[in-house]
Amino acid sequence: MKTLHLRFWFVAVLLGLTAASRPAVAAEGYTMAEDLFPQLRQVLADVDAQSPRMILRNLELMAADGDLQQAKSNLYPNLGGNYRPTWGREKRQDRPDWYNTDKVYYAVSLNQPVFHWGERMNSAKIGAIRRAIATDNHAEARRLLAHEVRTGFMFMVQRKVQMEAAQFARVMADNAQKVAEERLAKGEIAEGAVFLPRIAAEQAALAQETAEWNYEMAKQGYAALLGGNEPPDSQVPSVIPPVPSSAAAVRRELSRFMAQDEPDVARIRSSRREVEVNRLTYKNQRTRLLPKLSFQAAITQDEQSYSLDIAQKYGLQHNYVGLVVNWNIFDGFQSQGATRTALARLRQSEENFRQLKTNLPRDAQRAAKAVELAERQLVINERLLSNATGFLDYRQDEFRRGQASETDVNAARAAYDRALTAAQLSRYDYLLKLGEFVNFVNADVSLPSSGGL
């Protein structure tokens, strides 16, 4: 019991020293979870290499590079050919016997699109836009993952705090039951007076086991997020230290975000690019039945034959350079249906973009309001913790002077434990809301810049 008492006193002293020694954060900066836990900053720096999710995102980015290269390929000349020698036996009408024949077929051609109503250029633009969307999606995935990593780390810390509190509560409940059982054995109390201490001890044992299981689940979830092993208990902090206010930074970022006609966030950029992709696709569909002009140069040999003298052979060759017109005149109204679909997709993406621009400022205000409310609750709980700490000190002094009983001290310590738990929850909630806001307005500077692979 003394060991647990010392542990909680150590946590209390640590909280006091942290609050006293931590410098005030500049008004222009945030205090994120990685500012309180340096080990988390390194995890965020290595998130690309660690997380299975980001490994998949990196592969998607590589696939987008390949798609872009394919989209541009139709702008360049296409060179190809074939070579086919054959050996056979023939029987001619003017000769009584079969004869061996050798024939060689080959073709080499060069094709270059000349005028396709902008279709080839539009397809190349679509590929470039898709690549830009993939880059934004990659960066957005990294920001969302960073927020999940922060949340998972703090959740793991919070579960450890709750586990240690439950362990302490069980020791207290077991001691209370032990005292009650001893008094019952001495005949100082009746059997019924032991019921509540026994139930309290059972409940405390269940609460401890539940808290330990929750802590293990939190560690497993955090490890799965990063694709690694569970961190050892020695590397998991036992307390979330006091969090300086970031209210000034939140107000500044909200003002910056609201002042933009089109906020520079991945969601807006991707939505705008989807509009452009659908616009180019619609233009391409409208030209499907128009004639297409290409340049072509080719050398071919179609066949070999005999003259009147079977010993003489000749190859029929074609060498030509010119323009080729391809015109698909009627396709069973397929192009008409494709054009209508493309137009509907364009209108749909335009409406999505309009709604997104309308809703983003309001959502940013909601996220900032959530940070404000969480900070106000945090301030209240920190004051309650300070008051509970002072009252516990007062009871301890009274106990040393013989003016208070151990029961009074235990009651004060229980109140302090509740206040500490509430403060820890408020710190967790505040950091969570702050991270959500920072991610929403794209102000997360803790992640390294990502240029893809």
Secondary structure, 3 states (H helix, E strand, C coil): CHHHHHHHHHHHHHHHHHHHHCCCCCCCCCCCHHHHCHHHHHHHHCHHHHCHHHHHHHHHHHHHHHHHHHHHHCCCCEEEEEEEEEEEEEECCCCCCEEEEEEEEEEEEEEEEEECCCHHHHHHHHHHHHHHHHHHHHHHHHHHHHHHHHHHHHHHHHHHHHHHHHHHHHHHHHHHHHHHHHHHHCCCCCHHHHHHHHHHHHHHHHHHHHHHHHHHHHHHHHHHHHCCCCCCHHHCCCCCCCCCCCHHHHHHHHHHHHHCCCCCCHHHHHHHHHHHHHHHHHHHHHCCCCCEEEEEEEEEEEEEEECCCCCCEEEEEEEEEEEEEECCCCCCCHHHHHHHHHHHHHHHHHHHHHHHHHHHHHHHHHHHHHHHHHHHHHHHHHHHHHHHHHHHHHHHHHHHCCCCCHHHHHHHHHHHHHHHHHHHHHHHHHHHHHHHHHHHCCCCCCCCCCCCC
